[in-house]
Amino acid sequence: MIALSGIVVRNSLILVEYITQARNEGMPFQEALLQAGTARMRPVLLTAGTTLPGNLVITLDPVFSGLTIAIIFGILTSTVVTLFVVPAIYYLVYATPEQN
């Protein structure tokens, strides 16, 4: 659980930092959101893509299979949260009426 939360927090922080830097450089708000999503999609998917096969092997173990299944679904959920929910929440929190 600690490793999984570390992956989620790291990916989300890097995404938000990327958005903030793009906005500080003068990029329009929605363009910064889209640019950050496209730039960070590959690293997020690679992290999930390398962690999933590594955990699939552990599902064969009768002791750790439950933990592994939880990690696999956690990684899938965290990938969706990082790529879609975090930018949506950022938009809802920081968007001004002029940017809509």
C-alpha positions in Angstrom: 0.0 0.0 0.0 2.8 2.4 0.8 4.6 1.7 -2.5 1.3 2.1 -4.4 0.5 5.4 -2.7 4.0 6.6 -3.4 3.6 6.0 -7.1 0.2 7.8 -7.2 1.5 10.8 -5.3 4.6 11.1 -7.3 2.8 10.9 -10.7 0.2 13.4 -9.5 2.7 15.9 -8.1 4.8 15.8 -11.3 1.6 16.3 -13.4 0.5 19.3 -11.3 4.0 20.8 -11.3 4.1 20.5 -15.1 0.8 22.3 -15.3 2.0 25.0 -13.0 5.2 25.6 -14.8 3.4 25.8 -18.2 1.0 28.4 -16.7 3.9 30.4 -15.3 5.5 30.5 -18.7 2.4 32.1 -20.1 0.6 29.1 -21.7 -3.2 29.3 -21.7 -4.9 27.4 -18.9 -6.6 24.7 -20.9 -3.6 24.3 -23.2 -1.4 23.8 -20.2 -3.7 21.0 -18.9 -3.7 19.2 -22.2 0.1 19.6 -22.7 0.8 18.3 -19.2 -1.5 15.3 -19.8 0.1 14.4 -23.1 3.6 14.9 -21.8 3.1 12.8 -18.7 0.9 10.1 -20.2 3.8 8.0 -21.4 5.7 7.9 -18.1 2.6 7.1 -16.1 1.6 4.3 -18.5 5.2 3.0 -18.5 5.1 2.9 -14.7 1.9 1.0 -14.7 3.0 -1.2 -17.6 6.2 -2.3 -15.9 4.6 -2.8 -12.5 1.7 -4.9 -13.7 3.7 -7.8 -15.4 6.0 -7.9 -12.3 3.0 -8.4 -10.1 1.2 -10.9 -12.4 3.9 -13.4 -11.6 3.2 -13.1 -7.9 -0.5 -13.9 -8.4 0.6 -17.6 -8.6 1.8 -17.5 -5.0 -1.1 -18.7 -2.7 0.1 -16.4 0.2 0.6 -13.2 -1.7 -2.0 -13.5 -4.4 -4.6 -11.4 -2.6 -2.1 -8.6 -2.0 -1.0 -8.7 -5.6 -4.5 -8.5 -7.0 -5.1 -5.4 -4.8 -1.9 -3.8 -6.1 -2.8 -4.6 -9.7 -6.3 -3.0 -9.4 -4.8 -0.1 -7.4 -2.3 0.6 -10.2 -5.0 0.5 -12.8 -7.2 2.9 -10.7 -4.3 5.2 -9.9 -3.4 5.5 -13.6 -7.0 6.6 -14.4 -7.0 9.0 -11.4 -3.6 10.5 -12.4 -4.5 11.0 -16.0 -8.1 12.1 -15.8 -9.3 13.0 -12.3 -6.3 15.1 -11.1 -6.5 17.4 -14.2 -10.2 17.6 -13.8 -9.9 18.6 -10.1 -7.1 21.1 -11.0 -9.5 22.6 -13.6 -12.3 22.9 -11.1 -10.2 24.5 -8.5 -8.1 26.9 -10.5 -10.2 27.8 -13.5 -11.6 31.2 -13.6 -14.9 32.2 -15.5 -12.8 33.9 -18.2 -11.0 30.6 -19.0 -14.3 28.6 -19.7 
